[in-house]
Amino acid sequence: MIKKLTNKRWALPLAALLLIAAFTPAFGQEASEVVEAAAEVVTAAEPDEDYLALVEQYGVTFDFFTVSNLWTLIAAALVFIMHLGFATLESGLTQSKNTVNILFKNVFVICMGLLTYAAFGFNTMYPGDFNGFLSFGGPIATADYGNTDFSYGGTGLCMTGWSDFIFQAMFAATAATIVSGAVAERIKLPSFMLIGTLIVGLMYPISGSWKWGGGWLDANGFYDFAGSTLVHAFGGFAALAAVLVLGPRKGKYLPGGKIRPILGHSMPLATIGVFLLFLGWFGFNGGSVLSAAPEAVSLVFVTTALAAAAGGMSSIATSYIILKKPDLSMALNGLLAGLVGITAGADSMGPWAAVLVGAIAGALVVFAILFFDKIKVDDPVGAVSVHGVCGIWGTVAAGIFGGYSVLWQIIGALSISAFAFVGTFVICLLVKATIGIRVSEDEEFEGLDIGEHGQEAYPDFQVASKG
């Protein structure tokens, strides 16, 4: 497009010359003259007529396209880091005897998620013209995804097709990761792998196409900027269905309505996980701008951070009042609740509206966790409350504070949540009736690390009794 500026053969020589000039004073005036001459060649390069026509058509320069594409790739890498956050959070909030199992599932989820999304998920979620409800797609293309002439998405998608795929693929595996935490410590590994593959490879792209693929919800004005419903509520209600079929961990609920807390083995790991998720969320939400538009990206960063902070403070205050002690796990889940809550409308509301959304989410998650415990729904990490309940709240909040139809926000949130719940419930029942879904009592007591993997996470540690 730009005959000299965009020619790759100039990049390395120019970089080398600049390094020589900067770090090798011995070259003296000669090096300086060479660099100046090279700079004159580059600055003298003029864009050709085809390039100017594209700029006029799309209103986007090649420089902005390049920066936007780079930002999208960085954001994809930040979302990838969230999978490490989920792994450490889930393992920290569960017993040490199941740590290898938790980590293994998270390794499986990201590998499986990327491959299934490439094989058929991406083109099922973004099918082009379709009936608005369902259109199965095939594998991603082997060519024509690297165009830098804006033809892939114009101003709406300021990136190449490859960047679009990898950014969206990092989102896809999140749904199964949410389920992983909720069913921890008692599900058979092969059963989880089968259920997770069907959720990520089949169900998530179908419901995602209803909004992000231009389907029936999108046509009726439903809005979900980065996935409060499409990612989080979907994963949360899929998790609820799996938990109901699976049942609670042994010894969690005692006769007489008493609840025996099953404590996680490492609050430092859990805290590290939440901060990694917080970091990754800047890519999760910030990358969903789909360009490097300065004002939009900056606003999203601010609303994301403020909602998270408000969620953390609100959950600290709420749990302090109810439980009479400052509960770290509630504080961590409150921070995540604020992040989930702002995700649907991070680009469409101001900073103080974001604070209110996050604060409500932070209080809501405390009541939700206590409610599910009361009705004997055993969720070791609070995934249903954080992602499911607060995902719906965030989607409705985008209507209240972002100017979208509250009615269609409710319809969209409930439709996708119901689809995730019913679909996962049926899948889990079929798995339970065929290969079985739950480990034996002996294996659960001994720990899934030994039973499922034959190895321990902490072989040199000795279990100490608290008497």
C-alpha positions in Angstrom: 0.0 0.0 0.0 2.7 2.5 1.0 5.6 1.7 -1.3 8.4 2.4 1.0 6.9 3.0 4.5 5.2 -0.4 4.7 7.9 -2.4 2.9 9.3 -4.9 5.4 12.8 -4.8 3.9 13.3 -1.4 5.4 12.5 -2.4 9.0 15.7 -4.3 10.0 18.2 -2.1 8.2 16.7 1.0 9.8 16.6 -0.5 13.2 20.2 -1.6 12.9 21.4 1.8 11.8 19.6 3.5 14.7 21.2 1.1 17.1 24.6 1.8 15.6 24.1 5.5 15.9 22.9 5.2 19.5 25.3 2.7 21.0 28.5 3.0 18.9 29.9 6.6 19.2 33.1 5.5 17.4 31.3 5.7 14.1 30.9 9.4 14.8 29.7 11.7 12.1 29.6 8.9 9.5 26.9 7.0 11.4 24.9 10.1 12.0 25.0 10.9 8.2 23.8 7.4 7.3 20.9 7.6 9.7 19.9 11.1 8.4 20.0 9.8 4.8 17.9 6.8 5.7 15.4 9.0 7.5 15.1 11.3 4.4 14.4 8.2 2.2 11.6 7.1 4.5 10.0 10.5 5.1 10.1 11.2 1.3 8.0 8.1 0.6 4.5 9.1 -0.5 1.4 6.9 -0.2 0.1 5.7 -3.6 -3.3 6.4 -4.9 -4.8 3.0 -3.9 -3.8 3.7 -0.3 -5.3 7.2 -0.3 -8.5 5.8 -1.7 -8.8 3.3 1.1 -8.1 6.0 3.8 -10.9 8.1 2.3 -13.3 5.1 2.1 -12.7 3.8 5.6 -11.4 6.9 7.5 -8.6 4.9 8.9 -4.9 5.3 8.2 -2.4 2.4 8.0 -0.6 3.6 11.1 -3.8 3.5 13.1 -4.7 0.1 11.7 -1.2 -1.2 12.7 -1.5 0.2 16.3 -5.0 -1.2 16.6 -4.0 -4.6 15.4 -1.1 -4.7 17.8 -3.3 -3.6 20.7 -5.8 -6.4 19.9 -3.0 -9.0 20.0 -1.7 -7.6 23.3 -5.3 -7.8 24.7 -5.5 -11.4 23.5 -2.3 -12.1 25.5 -3.8 -10.5 28.6 -7.0 -12.6 28.2 -4.7 -15.7 28.0 -3.1 -14.7 31.3 -6.6 -15.0 32.8 -6.5 -18.7 32.4 -3.5 -18.8 34.7 -5.5 -16.7 37.1 -8.4 -19.1 37.0 -6.0 -22.0 37.6 -4.4 -20.5 40.7 -7.7 -19.1 42.1 -9.5 -22.5 41.7 -6.6 -24.5 43.1 -6.2 -22.1 46.0 -9.8 -22.3 47.0 -9.9 -26.1 47.0 -8.1 -28.8 49.0 -4.5 -29.5 48.4 -5.3 -33.2 47.5 -7.0 -32.0 44.3 -4.5 -29.4 43.1 -3.1 -31.4 40.2 -6.6 -32.2 39.0 -7.5 -28.5 39.0 -4.4 -27.5 37.2 -4.7 -30.3 34.7 -8.3 -29.3 33.8 -7.2 -25.7 33.2 -4.4 -26.9 30.9 -6.9 -29.1 29.0 -9.4 -26.3 28.7 -7.2 -23.7 27.0 -5.8 -26.4 24.6 -9.2 -27.8 23.7 -10.8 -24.4 23.5 -8.3 -23.0 20.9 -8.5 -26.1 18.7 -12.3 -26.5 18.7 -12.7 -22.8 18.2 -10.4 -23.0 15.1 -12.1 -26.2 13.8 -15.7 -24.9 13.9 -16.4 -22.5 16.8 -15.3 -19.2 15.2 -17.2 -19.6 12.0 -20.3 -20.9 13.9 -20.2 -17.8 16.1 -19.6 -15.4 13.2 -21.4 -17.1 10.3 -22.2 -14.0 8.2 -25.7 -13.9 6.9 -27.8 -16.6 8.6 -31.3 -17.2 10.1 -30.3 -15.5 13.4 -30.5 -18.6 15.5 -28.1 -21.3 14.1 -25.6 -21.8 11.4 -22.8 -24.3 11.8 -19.4 -23.1 10.4 -16.3 -25.0 9.3 -12.6 -24.5 10.0 -10.9 -21.1 9.9 -9.5 -20.2 6.5 -5.9 -21.0 5.5 -5.5 -17.8 3.7 -6.9 -14.3 3.3 -7.0 -13.6 7.0 -3.9 -11.3 7.0 -5.2 -8.5 4.9 -3.9 -5.0 6.0 -6.0 -3.1 3.5 -8.9 -2.6 6.0 -11.1 -4.9 3.8 -11.5 -7.5 6.7 -13.6 -5.3 8.9 -13.2 -1.6 7.9 -13.5 0.7 10.8 -15.5 -1.7 12.8 -12.8 -4.3 13.1 -9.5 -2.5 12.9 -7.4 -5.7 12.7 -6.5 -8.6 10.5 -8.7 -11.8 10.5 -6.0 -13.7 12.3 -6.0 -11.1 15.2 -9.8 -11.3 15.4 -9.7 -15.1 15.6 -7.1 -15.3 18.3 -8.7 -12.6 20.4 -12.1 -14.3 20.3 -10.6 -17.8 20.8 -9.1 -16.7 24.2 -12.7 -15.8 25.3 -14.1 -19.2 24.2 -12.3 -21.4 26.8 -13.4 -19.2 29.7 -16.9 -20.8 29.8 -15.5 -24.2 30.6 -13.0 -22.8 33.1 -16.0 -21.3 35.0 -17.6 -24.7 35.1 -14.3 -26.3 36.2 -14.2 -24.4 39.5 -17.8 -25.1 40.4 -17.6 -28.9 39.9 -14.1 -29.2 41.5 -13.1 -32.0 43.9 -15.7 -34.7 42.8 -16.1 -34.9 39.0 -14.5 -37.6 36.9 -11.8 -36.2 34.6 -12.9 -37.9 31.4 -16.5 -36.7 32.1 -15.4 -33.1 32.6 -13.3 -33.2 29.4 -16.3 -34.4 27.4 -18.7 -31.9 29.0 -16.2 -29.0 28.6 -15.6 -29.8 25.0 -19.4 -29.8 24.2 -19.9 -26.5 26.1 -17.0 -24.6 24.5 -17.0 -26.2 21.0 -20.8 -26.3 20.4 -22.9 -24.4 22.9 -20.9 -21.2 23.4 -20.5 -20.4 19.7 -24.2 -20.9 19.1 -25.4 -18.6 21.8 -22.6 -16.1 21.0 -23.9 -15.9 17.4 -27.2 -14.6 18.7 -25.5 -11.3 19.6 -21.9 -11.0 18.4 -22.6 -12.9 15.2 -25.5 -10.6 14.2 -28.3 -13.0 15.3 -31.8 -12.4 16.7 -30.7 -10.7 19.9 -28.5 -8.3 18.1 -31.3 -7.5 15.7 -33.5 -6.5 18.7 -31.1 -4.2 20.3 -29.6 -6.4 23.0 -26.2 -5.2 24.0 -23.3 -7.0 25.7 -20.0 -5.1 25.1 -17.5 -7.8 26.3 -19.6 -10.7 27.7 -21.3 -10.2 31.1 -23.9 -12.6 29.7 -22.4 -14.1 26.6 -19.3 -15.3 28.5 -19.9 -15.0 32.2 -23.6 -15.7 32.8 -23.4 -18.4 30.1 -20.5 -20.1 32.1 -22.2 -19.5 35.4 -25.5 -21.1 34.6 -23.7 -24.0 32.8 -21.8 -24.5 36.0 -25.1 -24.4 38.0 -26.6 -27.2 35.9 -23.4 -29.3 36.2 -23.4 -28.8 40.0 -27.0 -29.9 40.4 -26.5 -33.1 38.5 -23.2 -33.8 40.3 -24.3 -33.1 43.8 -22.4 -31.6 46.8 -19.0 -32.8 48.1 -19.2 -35.5 50.8 -19.4 -34.0 54.3 -20.3 -30.5 53.1 -23.9 -30.5 54.4 -24.6 -32.1 57.7 -27.9 -33.2 59.3 -30.0 -30.5 60.9 -29.2 -28.0 58.1 -25.6 -27.4 59.3 -22.9 -26.5 56.8 -19.3 -27.7 57.3 -16.9 -25.3 55.6 -14.4 -27.1 53.3 -11.5 -24.7 53.3 -9.2 -24.0 50.4 -5.6 -24.9 51.0 -3.9 -21.7 49.8 -5.3 -18.2 50.1 -2.1 -16.8 48.7 -2.7 -18.7 45.5 -6.3 -17.6 45.4 -5.3 -14.0 45.8 -2.6 -14.2 43.1 -5.3 -15.7 40.9 -7.7 -12.8 41.4 -5.0 -10.2 40.7 -4.0 -12.0 37.5 -7.7 -12.0 36.5 -7.9 -8.3 37.3 -4.9 -7.7 35.1 -6.3 -9.8 32.3 -9.6 -8.0 32.4 -8.0 -4.9 31.0 -7.4 -7.0 27.9 -10.8 -8.7 28.1 -12.7 -5.4 28.2 -10.1 -3.0 26.7 -9.6 -5.3 23.7 -13.3 -5.5 23.1 -13.2 -1.9 21.7 -11.8 -3.7 18.7 -9.4 -0.9 17.9 -6.9 1.4 19.7 -9.3 4.3 19.7 -7.8 6.4 22.5 -10.9 7.8 24.2 -12.8 4.5 24.1 -10.0 2.3 25.4 -9.1 4.8 28.1 -12.8 5.0 29.3 -13.0 1.2 29.4 -9.9 0.9 31.4 -11.2 3.4 33.9 -14.7 1.9 34.3 -13.3 -1.6 34.6 -10.9 -0.6 37.3 -13.4 1.4 39.3 -16.1 -1.2 39.2 -13.6 -3.9 40.4 -12.5 -1.7 43.3 -16.1 -0.9 44.2 -17.0 -4.5 44.1 -14.2 -5.4 46.4 -15.0 -2.7 48.9 -18.7 -3.5 48.8 -18.2 -7.2 49.4 -15.8 -6.4 52.3 -18.4 -4.2 54.0 -21.3 -6.6 53.3 -19.5 -9.7 54.5 -18.1 -7.9 57.6 -21.7 -6.9 58.6 -23.2 -10.4 58.0 -20.3 -12.7 59.0 -18.9 -10.4 61.7 -15.4 -11.0 60.3 -13.5 -9.6 57.3 -13.6 -12.6 54.9 -10.8 -12.7 52.3 -12.6 -15.1 50.0 -15.6 -12.8 49.9 -13.4 -9.8 49.2 -11.8 -11.7 46.3 -15.1 -12.8 44.9 -16.4 -9.2 45.3 -13.6 -7.8 43.2 -14.4 -10.4 40.5 -18.1 -9.6 40.8 -17.4 -6.0 40.0 -15.4 -7.0 37.0 -18.1 -9.3 35.7 -20.8 -6.7 36.4 -19.1 -3.9 34.4 -18.2 -6.1 31.4 -21.5 -5.6 29.5 -21.4 -1.8 29.7 -17.8 -0.8 30.2 -17.8 1.4 27.1 -21.2 3.0 27.6 -21.3 4.5 31.1 -19.4 7.0 33.1 -17.0 6.3 36.0 -19.5 6.9 38.9 -22.1 4.7 37.2 -19.4 2.0 37.0 -18.7 2.4 40.7 -22.4 1.9 41.5 -22.6 -1.2 39.2 -19.5 -2.7 40.8 -20.7 -1.9 44.4 -24.1 -3.6 43.8 -22.3 -6.6 42.2 -20.0 -6.8 45.3 -22.9 -6.9 47.7 -25.0 -9.2 45.5 -22.2 -11.9 45.3 -22.1 -12.2 49.1 -25.8 -12.8 49.4 -25.7 -15.2 46.3 -22.9 -17.3 47.8 -24.7 -17.6 51.1 -28.1 -18.4 49.4 -26.6 -21.2 47.3 -25.0 -22.7 50.3 -28.3 -22.5 52.2 -30.1 -24.5 49.5 -27.2 -27.0 49.3 -25.8 -26.0 46.0 -22.1 -26.8 46.5 -19.9 -24.4 44.5 -16.3 -24.5 45.9 -15.2 -21.2 44.3 -18.4 -19.2 44.1 -18.5 -19.4 40.3 -22.3 -19.5 39.9 -22.6 -16.4 42.1 -19.7 -14.4 40.6 -20.3 -15.2 36.9 -23.9 -16.2 36.7 -25.7 -13.9 39.1 -23.5 -10.9 38.6 -23.3 -11.5 34.9 -27.1 -11.0 34.6 -26.9 -8.0 36.9 -24.2 -6.4 34.7 -26.2 -7.0 31.5 -29.3 -5.3 33.0 -27.1 -2.5 34.4 -25.9 -1.8 30.8 -29.5 -1.1 30.0 -30.1 1.1 33.1 -26.9 3.1 32.9 -25.9 2.7 29.2 -29.1 3.7 27.5 -30.1 0.3 26.1 -33.5 -1.3 26.3 -33.8 -2.8 29.8 -36.5 -5.2 28.5 -34.2 -6.6 25.8 -31.3 -6.7 28.2 -33.4 -8.9 30.5 -34.6 -11.1 27.6 -31.1 -11.6 26.3 -29.6 -12.4 29.7 -32.3 -14.9 30.6 -32.3 -16.5 27.1 -28.6 -17.2 27.0 -28.5 -18.3 30.7 -31.5 -20.6 30.1 -29.8 -22.1 27.0 -26.6 -22.7 28.9 -28.4 -24.2 31.9 -30.7 -26.5 29.9 -28.1 -27.6 27.4 -25.5 -28.4 30.1 -28.1 -30.1 32.3 -29.0 -32.5 29.4 -25.4 -33.1 28.6 -24.5 -33.9 32.2 -27.5 -36.3 32.6 -26.4 -38.1 29.4 -22.8 -38.4 30.7 -24.0 -39.6 34.1 -26.2 -42.3 32.5 -23.4 -43.5 30.2 -19.8 -43.2 31.5 -20.7 -41.8 34.9 -20.0 -38.3 36.2 -18.8 -38.6 39.8 -15.7 -40.3 41.3 -16.2 -42.9 44.1 -16.4 -41.9 47.7 -13.0 -43.5 48.4 -11.4 -41.5 45.5 -13.0 -38.3 46.7 -11.8 -38.9 50.2 -8.2 -39.7 49.1 -8.1 -36.9 46.6 -8.4 -36.7 42.8 -4.7 -36.1 42.4 -3.9 -39.7 43.4 -7.1 -41.3 42.0 -7.2 -39.5 38.6 -3.6 -38.7 38.0 -1.4 -40.8 40.2 0.6 -37.9 41.4 0.5 -35.2 44.1 1.0 -31.5 43.9 2.9 -31.4 47.2 4.6 -34.7 47.6 7.1 -33.4 50.1 4.5 -31.8 52.4 3.2 -33.7 55.4 -0.5 -33.3 56.3 -0.8 -31.8 59.8 -3.8 -32.5 61.9 -5.5 -29.6 63.7 -6.7 -32.1 66.4 
